[in-house]
Amino acid sequence: MIRLILTAALFLSGTPAMSAPAPKVIAHRGASGERPEHTASAYRLAVEQGADFIEPDLVMSRDGHFVVRHENEIGGTTDVADRPGFATLRTTKAIDGVQITGWFTEDFTLAELKTLRARERLPLLRPGNAAWDDQEAILTFDEVVALAREETARTGRIIGIAPELKHPSYFAGIGLPMEDALVAALERHGLTGADAPVLIQCFEVGPLQRLNARIDAPLLQLMSVTGGPADRPDLTYAAMSTAEGLRAVAAYAEAIGVETGMIVPRDDRARSLTPTSLIADSHAAGLKVVVWTFRAENAFLPLERRHGEVPADHGDLSGYLKAFYALGVDAVFSDFPGAAVAAR
């Protein structure tokens, strides 16, 4: 279908003439720098800190329900390893060509997954978050939508949702088509329109192209510094980020979501280099630019933004964000949405 560029008022709207729109802040899995990711407390804290969107990563249960986890392997983000009743479900699978051992959501029913409790994914870098371990259940997509609407009513601000489809080709290959389930969920919640407060993401290309033909909700093509879409072995993210590649993306998506290094590369010492032309090239193609992921810990910051040498210590996240805002990005993903809001 022909898609209008002026869609999703929450994400793409400007401000009155003669002023530039402020970059949107997307809470990356909630305020995941301060609470275990993808938990209700992480999402509510993100809203309290002023985030415009909350982001749920979507994987599937054995009985076809969307659950919110960073990956379908949940050994590191839940207490499943401590549940003797699920010990036999530990296995090794090839996910997008990578061998992974653990427990996978698609081997559990939703009822079984609901008995598990969320844990901090990066306890060595975020030991304070581990204090919240085992307190909250895994959320469904429907529950995140309900939470966003509750927070919208409470705050008087429209809280958008930025769901990411994780490994859709893999799930389709095991009889769990994510696109059908997502369209059904969006229809159920009235989120298929061009002005819906939703931004649908994926690293793969085909799912977004097919969704473009079925719904008007805005779509975001994710890219990283290396590699390419799992469903397109003939294509690399580097090729997709050229002027020609961006025009092709603009035929089915409203935005790209790119790793920080695609905008500001780093040298072999992790020091920032001269920015690329990707923002200008994307805008010329009619695409918004969202950048991921802004984290406060030294482990994730460029060398010149670090404070000391301890990986878990916090560096100059505010300055790093401001540098990207000055380059003209349209939105950022951050584990620390409060810092991203304050910096803008």
PEQUIZI-V506727 format. One line per field, one symbol per residue. phi: phi as a letter, one per 40 degrees, with the letter a starting at -180 (. if undefined). burial: # if it has 24 or more other ideal C-beta (glycine too) atoms within 12 Angstrom, else .. Layout:
phi=???
burial=???
//
This chain:
phi=.cbcccbfdcccccbddgbcccdcbbccggcccbadcgbdcccccccdchccbbbbcbbbcccgbcbbacbccbccbacdccbdcbdcccabbcbfgbcbbibbdccbcdccccccbcbccbcccbccccccdgbbcccccdcccccccccccccgbcccbbcbccfccccccbgbccccccccccccbgbcccbccaacbacccddccccdcbbbccbbccabcbgacccbccbbccccccdccccccccbbcabbbcdcccbcbccbgccbccccccccccccgbcbbbbbcbccddbccdcbcbgbcdcccbccdccccccdccgccabcacbcccccccc
burial=..#...##.####.........#######################################..#################.....#..#...#.##.....#######.#.##..#######..##..#..##..##########.###.#.....################.#.########.##..#.##.#.#################..##########...#####..#.##.##...##.#################.#.....#..##.##.##..##################..##.....#.########.###.###############.##
//
